[in-house]
C-alpha cells in the first residue's frame, strides 16, 4: 500500500468519520439497555455489549457481499429495530428491581446483541466501501469501533442516568435508523426507481435513496417509535393504576 497516495488518506479519514457516526448508534443501544442494571453490573454490560458489537461486525465482514444481495434483509432488520426501540422505552418503568441481577445483565446483553446485529451491517458495508479494497484499512476501521463503542457507551450511560428524557431521544434515533434501513433495502430501492428514477441516486458505491425518501422515511421511523412508545407506556401505566385501585 502506498501511504503517500492521496486516496489512502482520504479513505482513512472517511473510515474514521464513518466509525464516529455509526459507532455512536451502537453506543446508544448499549447505554439504553444497561441503564436499569445495578451500578456494579453496568461495566460488564457495556463490555459484553461492545464485544458483541465488534464480534458481529467481524462476522458480517466475512459475508458482507452475500448479505448485501439478499432482498428484504434491511426491511426485516428495520422492523426488528423498531421493536427494540419501542421495547427500550416501554420497559423504562418496568420492575427491574424484581429481576435477579444476573438475569438482568444477560437480558441487557441479549437486547444489545439483537440491535447490534441489525445495525452492524451498515457499519461494515460503509467501512468496506471507504476502504476501497484495502484490507489494512478495513481491519483498522473494525478495530477502531472498539474504543469508540466502549467509551461512548459509558458517557451516554451517565447522561441517561442523569437525564431520563434522553432515553426518548435515543429511542427516536433508533427509529430514525430503522426508517433508513427500510428505504435502503434492495427491494425498496427497486420500487422507488420504478416509481420515479429521481427518487434514487447511483454512485460508485451502488444505489441509494435520494434525500427526499431518505429523510422522509427517517422522520416517519422516529415518529412511529415515539408515538407507539407513548401509547404503550400510558396504557401500561393505566393498567397498573387500575390494578392498584382494585
Backbone torsions as a table, in degrees:
resi	resn	phi	psi	omega
1	UNK	NA	137.0	179.5
2	UNK	-90.4	104.0	-177.3
3	UNK	-72.7	-11.3	179.2
4	UNK	-91.5	-8.2	-178.3
5	UNK	-72.0	135.2	179.2
6	UNK	-58.6	-34.7	-178.4
7	UNK	-63.4	-31.8	178.7
8	UNK	-62.9	-48.3	-176.9
9	UNK	-71.1	-33.4	175.2
10	UNK	-63.6	-44.8	178.8
11	UNK	-63.5	-41.2	-179.7
12	UNK	-62.4	-46.4	179.4
13	UNK	-64.8	-37.6	178.2
14	UNK	-64.0	-41.8	-179.9
15	UNK	-64.8	-43.0	178.2
16	UNK	-61.0	-43.3	-179.9
17	UNK	-65.2	-41.8	178.1
18	UNK	-61.6	-43.4	179.5
19	UNK	-63.6	-41.7	179.5
20	UNK	-62.0	-39.0	-178.8
21	UNK	-75.3	-51.8	-171.4
22	UNK	-83.2	-28.2	177.0
23	UNK	-68.7	-26.1	176.8
24	UNK	-61.8	-33.1	177.9
25	UNK	-61.5	-44.7	179.0
26	UNK	-67.0	-36.1	177.8
27	UNK	-63.0	-37.6	177.1
28	UNK	-61.8	-46.4	-179.7
29	UNK	-60.6	-46.2	-178.7
30	UNK	-62.3	-44.7	-179.2
31	UNK	-64.1	-43.1	179.6
32	UNK	-63.7	-43.9	-176.9
33	UNK	-69.5	-28.1	-175.8
34	UNK	-95.9	-1.9	-171.5
35	UNK	-65.8	-26.5	-177.3
36	UNK	-95.4	-0.9	179.3
37	UNK	-72.9	152.6	172.5
38	UNK	-59.8	147.3	-178.1
39	UNK	-51.6	-34.7	-177.6
40	UNK	-69.6	-18.4	-176.8
41	UNK	-106.3	-8.6	-177.0
42	UNK	-63.7	-38.3	-179.8
43	UNK	-61.2	-43.7	178.5
44	UNK	-65.4	-39.0	178.0
45	UNK	-60.8	-42.8	179.3
46	UNK	-65.4	-45.6	-177.9
47	UNK	-65.0	-46.1	-179.8
48	UNK	-67.3	-38.9	177.7
49	UNK	-64.4	-43.5	177.7
50	UNK	-64.0	-38.9	177.5
51	UNK	-62.9	-40.0	176.7
52	UNK	-63.4	-41.0	-179.6
53	UNK	-62.2	-46.6	-178.6
54	UNK	-68.0	-41.6	179.0
55	UNK	-61.3	-40.6	178.8
56	UNK	-67.3	-35.6	176.6
57	UNK	-61.5	-41.5	-179.6
58	UNK	-65.2	-43.3	179.3
59	UNK	-63.1	-43.1	179.2
60	UNK	-66.7	-33.2	179.5
61	UNK	-62.2	-33.1	-178.8
62	UNK	-73.2	-23.3	-175.6
63	UNK	-126.9	21.8	-171.4
64	UNK	-62.0	-39.3	-177.3
65	UNK	-67.5	-33.3	178.3
66	UNK	-73.1	-44.2	-177.1
67	UNK	-62.7	-35.9	-177.2
68	UNK	-63.3	-28.1	-176.8
69	UNK	-90.0	1.1	-178.0
70	UNK	-84.3	115.0	178.5
71	UNK	-63.1	147.0	177.6
72	UNK	67.0	8.5	178.6
73	UNK	-63.7	-48.4	-179.3
74	UNK	-72.6	-27.6	175.9
75	UNK	-63.7	-48.0	178.4
76	UNK	-62.5	-41.7	179.1
77	UNK	-64.9	-40.3	179.0
78	UNK	-63.6	-43.2	178.4
79	UNK	-63.7	-39.5	177.9
80	UNK	-65.6	-37.5	179.3
81	UNK	-68.3	-34.5	173.5
82	UNK	-57.4	-46.6	-179.6
83	UNK	-61.6	-43.2	179.4
84	UNK	-61.7	-46.6	-176.7
85	UNK	-63.2	-45.6	-179.8
86	UNK	-66.2	-39.0	179.8
87	UNK	-64.3	-39.2	179.9
88	UNK	-63.7	-37.2	179.3
89	UNK	-73.1	-47.5	-175.5
90	UNK	-71.9	-22.0	178.6
91	UNK	-83.4	-4.2	-174.6
92	UNK	-61.1	-32.8	-179.8
93	UNK	-99.6	14.8	-178.1
94	UNK	-71.0	163.9	-179.8
95	UNK	-83.4	68.9	-177.2
96	UNK	-67.2	-23.3	-178.7
97	UNK	-71.3	-15.7	179.4
98	UNK	-89.2	-4.2	-179.5
99	UNK	-94.9	138.1	179.7
100	UNK	-58.8	146.6	-173.5
101	UNK	-58.7	-48.1	-177.9
102	UNK	-65.0	-36.6	178.7
103	UNK	-64.1	-40.7	179.2
104	UNK	-64.0	-42.2	-179.0
105	UNK	-60.7	-48.1	-176.6
106	UNK	-72.5	-28.5	173.3
107	UNK	-65.7	-39.2	177.7
108	UNK	-64.2	-44.2	-179.8
109	UNK	-65.0	-37.8	178.1
110	UNK	-64.1	-43.5	177.5
111	UNK	-60.5	-44.4	179.6
112	UNK	-61.5	-44.8	-177.4
113	UNK	-62.3	-41.5	180.0
114	UNK	-64.0	-47.5	-179.1
115	UNK	-65.5	-39.8	178.8
116	UNK	-63.8	-38.2	178.9
117	UNK	-60.7	-33.7	179.5
118	UNK	-72.6	-44.9	-170.2
119	UNK	-91.0	-22.3	-175.6
120	UNK	-65.8	-26.9	-178.8
121	UNK	-59.6	-47.2	179.8
122	UNK	-60.9	-39.8	-179.8
123	UNK	-63.2	-44.8	-179.5
124	UNK	-65.4	-43.7	-179.9
125	UNK	-61.6	-44.1	-179.2
126	UNK	-63.9	-42.7	179.0
127	UNK	-64.9	-43.6	-179.8
128	UNK	-61.1	-39.6	179.3
129	UNK	-66.6	-42.1	-179.0
130	UNK	-69.8	-30.5	-179.1
131	UNK	-71.0	-21.4	176.8
132	UNK	53.2	43.9	175.9
133	UNK	86.3	-3.8	179.3
134	UNK	-88.2	109.4	-175.1
135	UNK	-66.2	-28.9	179.4
136	UNK	-62.2	-43.7	178.8
137	UNK	-68.8	-35.5	179.8
138	UNK	-63.7	-46.6	178.5
139	UNK	-63.7	-42.2	178.4
140	UNK	-58.6	-43.3	179.9
141	UNK	-62.3	-39.3	178.2
142	UNK	-68.0	-42.7	-179.0
143	UNK	-67.3	-33.3	-178.7
144	UNK	-64.9	-24.8	-179.6
145	UNK	-67.0	-23.9	-175.6
146	UNK	-61.4	-59.1	179.2
147	UNK	-65.8	-33.0	-179.3
148	UNK	-64.2	-42.8	-179.3
149	UNK	-69.4	-45.4	-176.6
150	UNK	-63.9	-53.2	-176.9
151	UNK	-72.0	-34.9	176.5
152	UNK	-64.0	-38.8	179.2
153	UNK	-64.9	-42.8	-179.1
154	UNK	-63.1	-41.5	179.5
155	UNK	-65.9	-46.2	-179.7
156	UNK	-65.7	-34.0	179.7
157	UNK	-63.7	-40.8	177.8
158	UNK	-63.8	-41.6	-179.2
159	UNK	-67.2	-40.7	-179.6
160	UNK	-66.7	-34.4	178.6
161	UNK	-68.0	-37.4	-177.6
162	UNK	-83.3	-34.4	-178.1
163	UNK	-126.6	86.4	-177.1
164	UNK	-57.7	-24.5	-179.4
165	UNK	-60.6	-24.3	-179.9
166	UNK	-67.7	-18.2	176.4
167	UNK	-60.7	-40.7	178.4
168	UNK	-66.7	-37.6	178.3
169	UNK	-64.9	-40.8	178.1
170	UNK	-65.1	-41.2	178.1
171	UNK	-64.4	-39.5	177.7
172	UNK	-62.9	-38.4	177.8
173	UNK	-61.7	-42.5	178.4
174	UNK	-64.6	-38.1	175.9
175	UNK	-64.5	-38.3	176.3
176	UNK	-59.5	-46.6	-179.9
177	UNK	-64.6	-40.1	178.4
178	UNK	-60.7	-42.1	177.1
179	UNK	-62.1	-41.1	176.6
180	UNK	-59.3	-42.1	-177.8
181	UNK	-66.6	-40.1	-179.6
182	UNK	-61.3	-46.4	-177.3
183	UNK	-77.6	-17.1	-178.9
184	UNK	-92.0	0.5	178.3
185	UNK	-67.7	152.1	-178.5
186	UNK	-55.8	-45.7	-178.1
187	UNK	-67.3	-38.5	178.4
188	UNK	-63.7	-42.3	-179.8
189	UNK	-65.3	-40.7	177.7
190	UNK	-63.7	-39.0	178.7
191	UNK	-66.4	-41.2	178.8
192	UNK	-64.5	-41.4	179.8
193	UNK	-65.0	-38.6	178.7
194	UNK	-67.5	-36.7	179.9
195	UNK	-69.8	-47.4	-179.5
196	UNK	-161.6	112.9	-178.2
197	UNK	-55.1	-25.1	-179.4
198	UNK	-72.9	-10.4	-179.8
199	UNK	-81.0	-6.5	177.2
200	UNK	-128.8	157.7	175.6
201	UNK	-130.8	145.8	-177.8
202	UNK	-120.7	130.1	176.8
203	UNK	-135.3	-164.3	-177.5
204	UNK	-66.3	-19.9	-177.3
205	UNK	-98.0	2.9	177.6
206	UNK	118.8	-158.1	-177.0
207	UNK	-98.4	138.3	-179.2
208	UNK	-138.6	155.9	176.1
209	UNK	-69.9	146.7	175.7
210	UNK	-68.8	165.3	-177.3
211	UNK	-53.4	-40.9	-177.0
212	UNK	-60.4	-58.3	179.2
213	UNK	-66.4	-30.4	-179.8
214	UNK	-62.2	-53.8	-177.1
215	UNK	-74.3	-32.1	177.6
216	UNK	-63.2	-46.3	178.9
217	UNK	-64.6	-37.3	-179.8
218	UNK	-66.0	-45.4	179.7
219	UNK	-64.6	-43.0	178.6
220	UNK	-63.1	-40.2	178.5
221	UNK	-61.5	-44.8	178.0
222	UNK	-63.6	-40.6	-179.6
223	UNK	-65.6	-37.5	179.0
224	UNK	-62.7	-45.3	-179.5
225	UNK	-63.2	-47.1	-179.1
226	UNK	-64.8	-43.0	-179.6
227	UNK	-66.5	-48.4	-179.6
228	UNK	-64.9	-40.8	178.8
229	UNK	-62.3	-41.7	-179.7
230	UNK	-64.5	-46.5	-178.6
231	UNK	-65.0	-48.8	-177.6
232	UNK	-66.3	-36.2	179.8
233	UNK	-68.0	-42.8	178.0
234	UNK	-66.5	-36.4	178.7
235	UNK	-65.8	-40.9	178.9
236	UNK	-64.7	-39.0	178.2
237	UNK	-65.1	-40.9	179.7
238	UNK	-63.3	-41.2	179.3
239	UNK	-65.0	-40.9	179.7
240	UNK	-65.0	-43.4	179.8
241	UNK	-65.7	-38.8	177.8
242	UNK	-64.6	-37.2	178.2
243	UNK	-66.7	-40.2	178.6
244	UNK	-67.9	-37.0	-179.7
245	UNK	-67.3	-33.8	178.6
246	UNK	-71.5	NA	NA
